[in-house]
Amino acid sequence: MDRFYRLHPKYLIPIFIVLNTICTGMGMGVPVFNILFGFIIGWFVSRRALGLFSDTSRALKKVLYYLLFCSGFTFLTMTAIWGRLIPMIFDKSFDFTNFGIPMILFDPKLSFIGWIILMILISPLLQLFTSVFSGYLVMAFRPVKK
């Protein structure tokens, strides 16, 4: 197995944080690239777990643990970016129409609430789903050792 997959987590975590922050910046706060980055995360984490552990159940537990960490970091990032807008929901004088978010629910306030939920909750969940999917593909099509 390549040395890259055997890196210690104290090196992998800062690398992930930098790459995930770059993905957030490329999307200007909208985590489209973070969700796509989930495919790479799932692939890497599964390859790493398969190389480090011979027991499949232990490898699957590690994969899930790492993927939850990655999705949790995206959740914290999105909460830091979009969470400051939550008090605006309760402000009677706030103009939701001209805020600049898409009118996804045909009502300005409901669209604003839906956008906040999409950014903070659903986007990290989608990143988790994409990473689990790619991790599953790596596990499913791994070469069988005899």
Buried (B, 14 or more C-beta within 10 A) or exposed (E): EEEEBEEEEEEBBEEBEEBBEEBBEEBEEBBBBBBBBBBBBBBBBBBBBBBEBEEEEEBBEBBBEBBBBBBEBBBEBBBEBBEEBEEBEEEEEBEBEEEEBEBEEEEBEEBBBBBBEBBBEBBBEBBBBBBBEBBBBBBEEEEEEE
